[in-house]
């Protein structure tokens, strides 16, 4: 299972928090996944409003 899939189930299981999602997106980009949504999410900081992060 790749890192993005692993992070997805952790987020659904509420083990991974919204403030961690920008770093997950950045790692996904490094791993070769690419989409406008991943780019936008990776641009948020850990201190971004979690509602804003969830909308990305």
N, C-alpha and C positions, 0 to 999 in steps of 0.2 A: 504494500500500500504506500502510495507516495505521501509526502508531507502535507499536501493540500487536502487530500481525502482524510487523513488522520485529524487534521485541524477541524475539518467540517463536522465530523462526528463528535469531536470534543465540544464544539460550539453548541450543537444540538443537545448534547447531554449536559450542558451548562457547566462544563469543566473549564472551558475557555471563555474568557470574558470579552465584551465588546471592545474594551480598551486595548486588547491584544491583537485585534484584527488588522490594524495597519501593518504591523510587523509580519503577520502571517501572509498578507498580500505581497509585501516586499519579498519575502522568501519565495513565494509562488512565482513571482516575476523572474527571480534569479534561477529558479528551477526550470524555466522555459515556458511556463504558462503565461499567456498574454491576453488581455482583454481591456477594453476601456474601463470597466468597473474595477478590475484589479489595480489599474494605474491610479484611478481616483482614490480608491481606498488606501493604497500605499502612500499617497500624498498627505494623509491625515497624520497628526501627531498622536502620541499616546494620551495627551492631555485634551484632545478634542472632545467636544460634547458627544456622549455615547449615542444620543438620538441621531445626531448628524452622521456618525459612523455607520449606524444601522441602516440609514437611508441610502448609503453609497452602494 
